[in-house]
Each structure stands twice: as structure tokens, then as C-alpha cells.
Amino acid sequence: MSTKPHAELFKLLGITGPDAAECANLLATPPGRAALAAMSAMQERLGTFPLVSIKDDDAREADWIEALLRFAPTVHEYHVELGISPAVSAASLADVGLQLRINRRVHGDFGLDTWSWLTLHMAGNLFRLGRLQFHLVQSPNEIPASDVSGIIEHSSSWVLGVHIPEDGGLSPALVDDSFSEARVFFSTHFADKPAPVATCDSWMLDPYLAERLPASNIASFSRRFTLDRCTDAPTDAVYFTFRQRGLDDLDKLPRDTSLQRVVLERIDDGGTWQLGHGHLAL
Ligand SMILES: CC(C)(COP(=O)(O)OP(=O)(O)OC[C@H]1O[C@@H](n2cnc3c(N)ncnc32)[C@H](O)[C@@H]1OP(=O)(O)O)[C@@H](O)C(=O)NCCC(=O)NCCS
């Protein structure tokens, strides 16, 4: 199947190599009922600033991949109508291609086990600005009021959820630049939704990591945030470090980097990796 007719779309979504051929296959026939239903679910959310992604226990990944491919140009148009640069829109939507490549590493094949995550991008309120992604949402009110008094007291309930795409190192300078870009971007394009606080929910904010690897970029990133609480997330650190789902066959995983060793040794010692929930003032 030729990928040529879809060159522009695949460029927008950062889809490359064998994934481009597989995606062209999905687009070769008119969309079926499931893909159409998925597209209409995304259409309903576009511009509504949803906090959570679409979930669907009976979903077939192929239907969602097809729907994401077919719907992405509508999101791109929406971004451009808001005055957002085509480059920022494309950088944001290119997570589709990245997630397809990661899926190959995780499962050895074409697929998208993270399709649900990408439904956030398709609502039009998640942007990649430099090294980080920012998700403009209404605060879920989980930040203890005492911690942020004076920060959100006099303002709205909007916050920026911060996400860290896989894309090389996370140097403090890149993170600084990304936050600076975000401050300008959101006050320009979403001036009526001022977000004084950024939040982050990540395995990277588990305080165990900053204790064990204090000089790492990960620790430097996590120290920017005030930790509000932790919740058990036994598999996250393994997934993001090794791109393996679940905790089987951990003895076969490499221990080449300090992070790999810390992640596995904690589990060896009977520990449970946590999701750290933190916030910072923008
Ligand atoms: C977050 C991330 C960009 C940090 O990368 P980084 O800037 O290179 O990280 P650090 O400098 O803090 O790395 C410290 C050590 O961990 C290693 N390391 C970092 N990320 C690693 C990874 N994903 N796999 C294996 N080792 C890793 C580094 O090589 C270094 O090892 P060394 O001390 O033996 O030299 C990287 O881990 C990544 O891409 N993760 C996937 C995305 C992710 O987790 N997002 C958050 C989702 S909630």
C-alpha cells in the first residue's frame, strides 16, 4: 500500500517507517462503524477541555488508530483557527507517531496500546511546547489549599497538567525553556483561562528516585514540584524505563544504567513504585 497519498498527514503526525505503511492500509477502505463512532466521540470533546481520556473496554486498537488518523486534521484546523502555529500543532500531534514507535518496542508489532492517552490530544487542549507537554484543564481540586494559598486563591481554577514525552535527555535548561514557552503560549492563546499552577502525576516524582539518584535530570525535574501525595503504581517505573508491560521476567531486564538498577533493586527488595502527585507555581 502506497503511503504517498497520506504524506502530509503522516508528516503532521510524525508517523514513519513501517507504521506509515500499516496506517495507509487502515485508510485504504472507508471507515467502519466503530471508527466512525470513535471519531464522533472525539468530535464531541473537541474544544471542551476534558480532564480525562476516552476509555472503552471493548475497543479494537485498529479502529482507534484509524479514527485518530482520520480525526487529527480536524484538530489541526481547530488549533490553527485559534491562532496556534501549525508547527506547535504538529509537534503536539506528532505524539501519535511516537506512540506507534513505542508500541513496536513494547509489543514488537504495529499497534497502539496507548490510544486512550492520545484522545486527550484530540480534544485540542494538550500541547507540546519544547521538551514538555502541557494539558490545560480545570483543576480537579486535589491540591491541598494550604499549599497553594496565595497562588490560586485569587484566580481561576485552571491548571496545566505537565507530561514528559520520551525524547532524549531532560536537562534543566530544556525544562526551563519549556515552562517559559508555556507561560507565553497559554497567556496568549487562552487568556480567559489563566492557569497559575502546573501539576504533574508521574513515577518520576516518586521521592525514592530523587533520594537514590540525586544528581540525575529526573531528580532535578521532580524537585521543581511540591509533592502532595503518592499512590501505588507498581508497574509504571518498569514500563517507562524498560517499555515492558507488567512485572514478569524482571530478571531478564538489563541493569546497565543507574535508573535501570534502581528500578529493579527496589522491586527486588519488596518495594512498590509510586506515582508522585505534585504541583508548582507557574
Ligand atoms: C524522563 C527521561 C527523559 C529522563 O531521561 P534523562 O534526562 O536521560 O535522565 P537522567 O539524566 O535523570 O538519567 C539518570 C540515569 O538514568 C538513565 N536513564 C534515564 N532514562 C532512562 C530510560 N528510559 N531507560 C534506561 N535508563 C534511563 C540514564 O541513562 C542515567 O544513567 P547513568 O547514571 O547510568 O548514566 C527518560 O527517562 C524518558 O524518556 N522516560 C520515558 C518518558 C517518561 O517516563 N515520561 C513520564 C511519564 S509519567
PDBQT file of the ligand as one rigid body, heavy atoms in Angstrom, charges set to zero:
ROOT
HETATM    1  C1  LIG A 301      12.410  11.101  31.644  1.00  0.00    +0.000 C 
HETATM    2  C2  LIG A 301      13.623  10.865  30.774  1.00  0.00    +0.000 C 
HETATM    3  C3  LIG A 301      13.567  11.776  29.575  1.00  0.00    +0.000 C 
HETATM    4  C4  LIG A 301      14.873  11.160  31.613  1.00  0.00    +0.000 C 
HETATM    5  O1  LIG A 301      15.995  10.979  30.808  1.00  0.00    +0.000 OA
HETATM    6  P1  LIG A 301      17.453  11.593  31.217  1.00  0.00    +0.000 P 
HETATM    7  O2  LIG A 301      17.433  13.070  31.204  1.00  0.00    +0.000 OA
HETATM    8  O3  LIG A 301      18.460  10.907  30.382  1.00  0.00    +0.000 OA
HETATM    9  O4  LIG A 301      17.520  11.064  32.704  1.00  0.00    +0.000 OA
HETATM   10  P2  LIG A 301      18.635  11.232  33.835  1.00  0.00    +0.000 P 
HETATM   11  O5  LIG A 301      19.750  12.118  33.405  1.00  0.00    +0.000 OA
HETATM   12  O6  LIG A 301      17.932  11.621  35.061  1.00  0.00    +0.000 OA
HETATM   13  O7  LIG A 301      19.171   9.755  33.936  1.00  0.00    +0.000 OA
HETATM   14  C5  LIG A 301      19.858   9.216  35.057  1.00  0.00    +0.000 C 
HETATM   15  C6  LIG A 301      20.295   7.830  34.700  1.00  0.00    +0.000 C 
HETATM   16  O8  LIG A 301      19.154   7.052  34.293  1.00  0.00    +0.000 OA
HETATM   17  C7  LIG A 301      19.319   6.571  32.961  1.00  0.00    +0.000 C 
HETATM   18  N1  LIG A 301      18.028   6.640  32.272  1.00  0.00    +0.000 N 
HETATM   19  C8  LIG A 301      17.189   7.693  32.162  1.00  0.00    +0.000 A 
HETATM   20  N2  LIG A 301      16.081   7.340  31.487  1.00  0.00    +0.000 NA
HETATM   21  C9  LIG A 301      16.235   6.031  31.174  1.00  0.00    +0.000 A 
HETATM   22  C10 LIG A 301      15.409   5.107  30.495  1.00  0.00    +0.000 A 
HETATM   23  N3  LIG A 301      14.201   5.450  29.999  1.00  0.00    +0.000 N 
HETATM   24  N4  LIG A 301      15.855   3.844  30.365  1.00  0.00    +0.000 NA
HETATM   25  C11 LIG A 301      17.036   3.470  30.871  1.00  0.00    +0.000 A 
HETATM   26  N5  LIG A 301      17.862   4.302  31.540  1.00  0.00    +0.000 NA
HETATM   27  C12 LIG A 301      17.457   5.575  31.675  1.00  0.00    +0.000 A 
HETATM   28  C13 LIG A 301      20.352   7.486  32.335  1.00  0.00    +0.000 C 
HETATM   29  O9  LIG A 301      20.993   6.826  31.265  1.00  0.00    +0.000 OA
HETATM   30  C14 LIG A 301      21.270   7.730  33.517  1.00  0.00    +0.000 C 
HETATM   31  O10 LIG A 301      22.021   6.564  33.709  1.00  0.00    +0.000 OA
HETATM   32  P3  LIG A 301      23.583   6.579  34.240  1.00  0.00    +0.000 P 
HETATM   33  O11 LIG A 301      23.551   7.268  35.588  1.00  0.00    +0.000 OA
HETATM   34  O12 LIG A 301      23.928   5.131  34.340  1.00  0.00    +0.000 OA
HETATM   35  O13 LIG A 301      24.350   7.329  33.216  1.00  0.00    +0.000 OA
HETATM   36  C15 LIG A 301      13.670   9.398  30.285  1.00  0.00    +0.000 C 
HETATM   37  O14 LIG A 301      13.682   8.549  31.397  1.00  0.00    +0.000 OA
HETATM   38  C16 LIG A 301      12.487   9.045  29.429  1.00  0.00    +0.000 C 
HETATM   39  O15 LIG A 301      12.469   9.313  28.249  1.00  0.00    +0.000 OA
HETATM   40  N6  LIG A 301      11.456   8.383  30.020  1.00  0.00    +0.000 N 
HETATM   41  C17 LIG A 301      10.258   7.994  29.324  1.00  0.00    +0.000 C 
HETATM   42  C18 LIG A 301       9.182   9.056  29.398  1.00  0.00    +0.000 C 
HETATM   43  C19 LIG A 301       8.574   9.145  30.778  1.00  0.00    +0.000 C 
HETATM   44  O16 LIG A 301       8.908   8.405  31.679  1.00  0.00    +0.000 OA
HETATM   45  N7  LIG A 301       7.651  10.094  30.927  1.00  0.00    +0.000 N 
HETATM   46  C20 LIG A 301       6.935  10.283  32.161  1.00  0.00    +0.000 C 
HETATM   47  C21 LIG A 301       5.690   9.524  32.113  1.00  0.00    +0.000 C 
HETATM   48  S1  LIG A 301       4.717   9.716  33.591  1.00  0.00    +0.000 SA
ENDROOT
TORSDOF 0
